[in-house]
Amino acid sequence: MPAFGELDKRVWSACCQNGLGTVKGTLSGMMAAEQAVLGSSALLETFLNHNAPRVLPPEPFLSIGANVTMRWKEWQAGIEL
């Protein structure tokens, strides 16, 4: 889930990195810049209309699922090299 916006007057932030989210982090930065400069745009509105994150499962399912997913994504990324 992208997180960006004005933290304080004229102080903007964007974050979204999860180890494999370089594109999402870049887009969050672009959307923070659009929000700071333009206030609103069609792309920004689309970006802001994401569904809220789902509730995380309880432990130990959370850790097991997170580790399996991360290992799978790392393995898939290794294929691209």
Contacts in CASP RR format, 6 or more apart in sequence:
PFRMAT RR
TARGET T0000
AUTHOR 0000-0000-0000
METHOD contacts of the structure
MODEL  1
MPAFGELDKRVWSACCQNGLGTVKGTLSGMMAAEQAVLGSSALLETFLNH
NAPRVLPPEPFLSIGANVTMRWKEWQAGIEL
1 16 0 8 1.000
1 50 0 8 1.000
1 52 0 8 1.000
1 53 0 8 1.000
2 14 0 8 1.000
2 16 0 8 1.000
2 24 0 8 1.000
2 25 0 8 1.000
2 27 0 8 1.000
2 28 0 8 1.000
2 31 0 8 1.000
2 47 0 8 1.000
2 50 0 8 1.000
3 13 0 8 1.000
3 14 0 8 1.000
3 15 0 8 1.000
3 16 0 8 1.000
3 28 0 8 1.000
4 12 0 8 1.000
4 13 0 8 1.000
4 14 0 8 1.000
4 15 0 8 1.000
4 16 0 8 1.000
4 28 0 8 1.000
4 29 0 8 1.000
4 31 0 8 1.000
4 32 0 8 1.000
4 35 0 8 1.000
5 12 0 8 1.000
5 13 0 8 1.000
5 14 0 8 1.000
5 32 0 8 1.000
5 35 0 8 1.000
5 36 0 8 1.000
6 12 0 8 1.000
6 35 0 8 1.000
6 36 0 8 1.000
7 13 0 8 1.000
12 32 0 8 1.000
12 33 0 8 1.000
12 35 0 8 1.000
12 36 0 8 1.000
13 32 0 8 1.000
14 25 0 8 1.000
14 28 0 8 1.000
14 29 0 8 1.000
14 31 0 8 1.000
14 32 0 8 1.000
15 25 0 8 1.000
15 28 0 8 1.000
16 24 0 8 1.000
16 25 0 8 1.000
16 27 0 8 1.000
16 28 0 8 1.000
17 24 0 8 1.000
17 25 0 8 1.000
18 24 0 8 1.000
20 70 0 8 1.000
20 73 0 8 1.000
20 74 0 8 1.000
20 77 0 8 1.000
27 47 0 8 1.000
31 43 0 8 1.000
31 44 0 8 1.000
31 47 0 8 1.000
31 48 0 8 1.000
34 41 0 8 1.000
34 43 0 8 1.000
34 44 0 8 1.000
35 44 0 8 1.000
38 44 0 8 1.000
56 62 0 8 1.000
END
